Amino acid sequence: MFRFLARSALATVIFKRYRRPIISTLVLFLSYFLISTVHEDYVNYAVTAEDRHYLWLSFVLKWVLLLTVTAVYYFYNMAGLRANRPRPPKPPTPSQKSSVASPKQVASLEADPFAEIRRKSQLQGRGDRLLENPPSGREK
């Protein structure tokens, strides 16, 4: 029961995060399948009816549709990636630059609990501290 709930939760998280590419990829493959099926049906009809005048046009139309669908898929997903990408902050204009910090900026710097950590030249993790000061071995 727990395994089913964990798998369901994982699938939900993955689908919510990657909904756009998952659905667009399924639509892309479905459109490839439909275009190929319709083209194959027309080729079978043209061979059976011995009417091959427009057969070349069906191949051209098939490849134009395949390339169009692929281009739409590519641009749709690239637009989604651009929308999710964080934008860099705009550089301040000369009128916004000032050498004196406003009281609001000073208060935000003082309220930052991680300001002390950011000023350190090198952070040490638990492994680094254990290597410097190894724990004494247990005596039995």
Buried (B, 14 or more C-beta within 10 A) or exposed (E): EEEEEEEEEEEEEEEEEEEBBEEBEEBBEEBBEEBEEBBEEBBEEBEEEEEEEEEEEBEEBBEEBBEEBEEBBEEBBEEBEEEEEEEEEEEEEEEEEEEEEEEEEEEEEEEEEEEEEEEEEEEEEEEEEEEEEEEEEEEE
